[in-house]
Amino acid sequence: MAVPIVRPPVRDLIFQLYGRPLHPELFDILAQRRVRHDGYDVWVRITRTGHVISFEDADVHLTEVTAAADQPLPSGRRLLNYRLRQEQCAALACAHGVHYQTSFQVEVLQPDLFLSVHDEILCDGSKRGLLSSFPSRHRLTVAPLGFVTVEARPGCLFITSFHTFPGEHTVIKTQSLIEKK
């Protein structure tokens, strides 16, 4: 019998950025996709706790992670570290003209509004990006979702993620911009 995949409570999640790769075996990966564009690679991985997104070009490697605070992750070359609470923004100038910006929001919604937003994410995810739906414990319950899109434009990369937590009526949204000037 398979072990059910359970998301930790939102209050136990963190957002981190590393200036290095992190080994995929550190995470429970549910879905992944590689994007190659204009001299760089991006690995998008949806995990039990959110996502791991790795950007790499000839000069710079960045890894963005949403994970459980108690998950053992390295501290070396960790550039940003936040608890996932309310709304936060950060910007960072990296080497070789690469600039990173991010913002995230944690939204607790009324149950009916949560279901509407959840359905919109599910519909959008069926058309584009990388979508992963957790196995449902019961056929009448709403299953958590992870959804990530990557949009490449000249000189920049725009990444958006949505992670739903039905038991808490909560949606976590992250937006990250990586520019090379």
N, C-alpha and C positions, 0 to 999 in steps of 0.2 A: 504494500500500500504506500502510495506517495505521501511524503510529508507536506502538509499544506504550507503555502507561502503566505506569511503574515507580515504585514507592514508594521513597523513600530509606530507609536503615537507621534503626532506631529511635534509635540513638545520635546521629543528626544532627537530631533534631526538637526544637522549642521550643513552649512554650505562652505566649501573650501576650494581654493585654487592653488595649484602646484605649478612650479616652474620645472617640471620633470614628468616623465611617464610614471604611471602606477600600473602594476601588474594586474591584468584582468582577473586572475585567480583570487584577488582580495575581495571580490564582489560576487553576489548572486545575480548573474546576468540572465535576464528574461528575453531580451531581444537586442540585436545589434545590427549596425549598418556602417559601411565605410563610404565616405564621400571624398572623391579626389577632384581638385579644381585648381587651376592656375598656380601650380607649384607647391601645393600643400595637401595634406591628408587630414581628414577628420574622422575619428571613430566615435560613433554615437552608440552608447549602451544604456538601455533601460534596465534598472536594477530593482531589487525588492524595496530599497529605500529611496529610490528616485532615479538618478542618472550618473553616468561617468562619461564625460565628453573630452576627448583628447584632440588637440590641434597640434600639427607638426609641419613646419617647413624646414628649409635648409639650415636655419639659424635658431629657431625658437621652438620650444615644446611647452604647451600649457595643458593642464588637466583640471577640469572643473568637476566637482563631486558634490552630490547631495547624499549624505550617509547618516547612519545612526551615530550619535555622539560617542557611544561606547565601542564602536567598531575600531579595531586596531588598525590605524593607518599611520604611515611614517610622518614624522614632523619635519624632516629635511626638505628644504626648498618649498615649504608651504608659504605661499604669498598672501593669502586671505583666509580668514577663519571667522565665521559668523554662526550664531544660533539662528535657526529659521524662525523668526518672529516678525510679525507685522510686515513692514516694508523697509528695505535697506538698499542702498546704492553704493557702488565703489568703482573707482577707476585706477588703472595702473599702467605706467609706461614701462614696457619691457625692452629688451635689447633689440638692436637692429631695426628700429623704427616701428615696432609692433606695439599697438596700444590696445588695452583690454578694458572694457566697461561692462558692468553688470548691474542688474537690479532684480530683486525678487520680492514677491508679495505672498503673504499667507492670509487667505480670506476664509473666514468662517461664515457660511451662508445659512439662510433659513432653509429647512428641508426641501420645500417645493422649488425654490430657486436653485439649490444645489443639484437637484435632479435635472432641471432644465439645462444648466451649465454642463453637467456631466454628459447629457445626451448630445449637446452641441460639440463637445470635444470628441466624442465617439464618432459622430457624423463626419467631422473635419478630418479625423485621423484615418477614416476609411478611404479618403481621397488623396491624401498626401502625407509625407513625413513618415515617422516610425511610431507605430502604436502597439502597445502591449496591454492586454487586459488580464488581470489576475484571475485565477480560477475562483469561481463563486462557491461559497460554502453551502449555499442553498439556491435552488433555481429561481427563487423570487427575490433574492437580495441583489443589491447593486454591487458589482465587482469593481475594485479599484482599477484605475487606468494610469498609464504612463504614456505621454505623447510628446515627441520632440520633432521640430522642424529645423532644417538648416537651409538658409537662403544665401547663395553666393552672389555677390555683386562685385564689379571692378574695385579692387583694393580693400574689400571688406567682406566679412562673414557675419551673418545675423542668425543667432540660435535662440529658439523659443521652446520652453518646455512647460507642460502642465502635468501635474500629478494630483490625482483625486484620492481622498480619504473618506469614503462614504460613512463610516461609523462616527466620524467627527464632523460631517458635512463641511469639509474643508478642501480647498483647492490651493495648491502651491503653484505659482507661476514664476518662471525665471526667464529673463531676457539677457542675452550676452552679445556684445559686439566686439569683434576682433578686426582691427584695421592695421594695414601696413602702409606706412607713409614714406 
